[in-house]
Amino acid sequence: MKERNYFVYILANKYNTTLYIGVTNNLLRRLQEHKLKLIDGFTKKYNLDKLVYYEVTNSVEDALNREKQLKAWKSQWKIDLIKTINPEFKDLSEEIDS
């Protein structure tokens, strides 16, 4: 049986003033959906399509729990977390290969 990966990810807008936290089992597909504005809702409304942070796990339960945890965090904690791997808030989309 093939091991499945689940991603917890954070998107930002162009100015890094608004953040969105989500979960998916296919980060490439999900990023394309966000970038092409195929999903109505918060990310489309606030133009959130820049991947600034992500984590990967092989447990859907862990991914969902982590998403819930991060959503409950204060904004500054989220910013500090992003800065641990991406201090310049660059779009990490290009480094995703699967």
N, C-alpha and C positions, 0 to 999 in steps of 0.2 A: 504494500500500500504506500502510495506517494505521500510524503510529508507535506502538509499544507502550511503556508505562511500567512500570517495576519499582520496587518500594519496599523499602527496608531500614528496618525499624521497631523501636522499643524500647517495650515495655510495662512498666508498673510496677504494683505492688499499691497499695492505698489508702494505705499508710504509706510508700511509696517505699523499702521495704527489700529487695525482690526485683525483679530485672529479667529480661526475656526479649527476645531478639533474633530477628527473623524476616524472611522475604522473601516478597513476594507480587506478583502483577500486578494485583490489585484490592484496594486498601487498604480501601475502604468495606465490601466484602463480608467481608473477613477480620476487620475490627474488629467487625462485627456477630456473626460466629461466636464471637469471643472474649467479647464482652459477654453473649451469650445462653448461654454455656457449652456450645456445640455440639461443641467439640473436646476429647476426652479427652486427658489428659496434664498436662504441667507447668503450662501456663497455667490450666487449670481447677483443678488441685490447689491452686495457690498464689494463686488469685483475681487473676490478672494481666489486667486489661482496660482500663487507663488508658494511652492513647497519650501518651508523653512526648517522643518524638523520631522523626523519619523523614527519609529522604533519598530522592530520586527519580533514576532514570537510565533511559535507553532501551536499556540492554544487560543482558540476563540474566546474562551472565558477570561483568560489573562488580558487579552486585547480589550475586551469590553470593560473589564474592571479598571484597566489603566486609563481608558478614555473617560470613564466616569470620574476617576480620581483627578485627572488633569482638568476636566471641566469645572471641578469644584475649587481649583486653585485660584489664588489672587493673580491678577494680571502680571504683576512684577515677577512672581514665581515662574510663570510661563515664559516670560522674556528671558529670565536668568537661565532656564532650562535650554531654550533655543540657543543662547549664547555659548553654552558649553560645547556645542558641536558646530555652530554656525554664527560666529560673532558678528559677521557683516550682513547677516540676513540675506545671503545670496539664495537664488532659486536652485534648489537641489535636484530639480527634475531631471537634469541632464545626466546625473550619476545613477539613475534608476535604470536597470537593464532587465528586470523581470518582475 
